[in-house]
């Protein structure tokens, strides 16, 4: 069954997190939260992750450090979510013609907006105002809080992540 956002959520969502807002790797646009499209970090929680809003639209991509996670969480407004997918789900799953250099690879048109259902199914992390969530894709952990790289995460099962994203 397709995932749909309720009317109240659609109204609450600000237009601050918009499709493509971070630009491209060699043509970055926004630096909201102190991050840039295609960024490389030495100490990462996520390498080449895709960044999405609650509408299932890609904002940008790149490495995210523990400090990035904390800065994004601190900078989000109430009701906003910054959703992170792993590189395999945010890029390689959309490749139709691979080549050695990723930027020259041909991808499906929906790579920039795969939709809410896809993002819910594939999310690895959900960042909210003052809250960091790790989504346990294998459903092996309890929903508990733990520290990783010096920041606090709450583990979520997929259904709890879905409820958080679409509520």
Buried (B, 14 or more C-beta within 10 A) or exposed (E): EEBEBEEEBEEBBEEEBEBBBBBEBEEBEBEBBEBBBBBEBEEBBBEBBBBBBBBBBBBBBBBBBBBBBBBBBEBBEEEBBBBBBBBEBBBBBBBEEEEEEBEEBEBEEEBBBBBBBBBBBBBBBBBBBEBBBBBBBEEEEEEEEEEEEEBBBBBBBBEBBBEBBBE
